[in-house]
C-alpha cells in the first residue's frame, strides 16, 4: 500500500485520480479545511479541543493517537514554529507512515523537502508536479 498525504488544497484532479490505482491511499486531516475527497487520518498530530472540523460524533480517533511523534520538534526546527499547521500535517503523515507528501506550499514545505525527508523518510512534492509524483509512485511499486 502506498500512502500519500495530501495537504489542504493539494487535491488537484490528477492527484485525485490516483485513488483509482490499486494499492494507493490518499490521506489528509482537516487542520485548516475540511476535505471529503481523501481518507482522514486516524493519527492526527497535536489534535486539540480547538479543532473545529472534528466532533466526537464523526470520528473514530483514539485520544492516545493524537500525540505528536518523536520527531515533531525536528520538523518544527525545519519548518519554523510559526507554521504550526504545516508541522502537524507533516507529523501526521509521518505517523501514518506515508511515503509521499503532496503540498501546494512551495515556500514553507517544498523548499525544505531535503531536510524534511532526512527526518521523516517521506518524499515531498508540489501538487502541480504530477509527473514527478507519478515517477515516485512507479519507483515505490517496483520495489514492492
Secondary structure, DSSP 4 states (H G I P E B T S, - for coil): -EEEEE-TT---HHHHHGGGSTTEEEEE--SSS--TTSEEPSS-TT--TT-TT--TTS----GGGGS--TTHHHHHHHH-TT-HHHHHHHHHHHHTT-SEEEES-TTTTGGGHHHHHHHH--EEEETT-HHHHHHHHHHHHHH-
